[in-house]
Amino acid sequence: YLLELQAKRLPEKIEISFVIDNSGSMNQSKIEAARKALAVTLLSIDDFNKYLKNNSGSFNQKIEVLSESWFFGSSFYHVKSFNQNSSKEKEYSDIIRSIVKLDATDGVTDDASCLKEISNGITAKQERDLKTGKQIKLIFLVTDGAASFPGSSKAAIQELLEKHVSIYGFQIGKNSEANEKVFNFI
């Protein structure tokens, strides 16, 4: 879908941010499911980049897909950077670190602060590139749906949408009706 020709122009860069709930409400089965999803996705993106590099001639332009991962709970932290100019060893090391460090020990579920940090990192030039389709930025947020500050989360998401960032939320595990209601509100 992302590589379909639109006005005969493909994006030059696709950035994918994985924002993963590492709060205490994520039980072992939810954490294990999130680890598996993160591992498969990060490794698939690496394979996709190899495909793009090997077939760059047929696209008539360079396209790269970069990934990063963030964990949130009471606070947030950047686990894997985009690694645009890093070695393959660094990329694989960061992928492994993203999977291993996910452990549900970070207190409450404050995804808003993490999303705000990502939004603050978008430069004016990047925002113009997002608006024109020169770049695509995707955020995949994986949570059990029990955001501690739903109003702040909704505001942070709205700010990102206004900057032309696409956000997809995934509610993981069996949840209560109340958690689903909060997730759907956001």
Salt bridges, closest charged atoms under 4 A:
GLU12 OE2 - ARG9 NH2 3.33
GLU15 OE2 - LYS13 NZ 3.86
GLU15 OE1 - LYS137 NZ 3.06
GLU32 OE1 - ARG35 NH1 3.37
ASP46 OD2 - LYS50 NZ 3.68
ASP46 OD1 - LYS88 NZ 2.76
ASP47 OD1 - LYS50 NZ 3.98
GLU68 OE1 - HIS78 NE2 2.70
GLU91 OE2 - LYS80 NZ 2.93
ASP94 OD2 - LYS90 NZ 3.11
ASP94 OD1 - ARG97 NH2 3.54
ASP129 OD2 - LYS125 NZ 2.78
ASP144 OD2 - LYS30 NZ 3.52
GLU159 OE1 - LYS116 NZ 2.57
GLU159 OE2 - LYS163 NZ 3.97
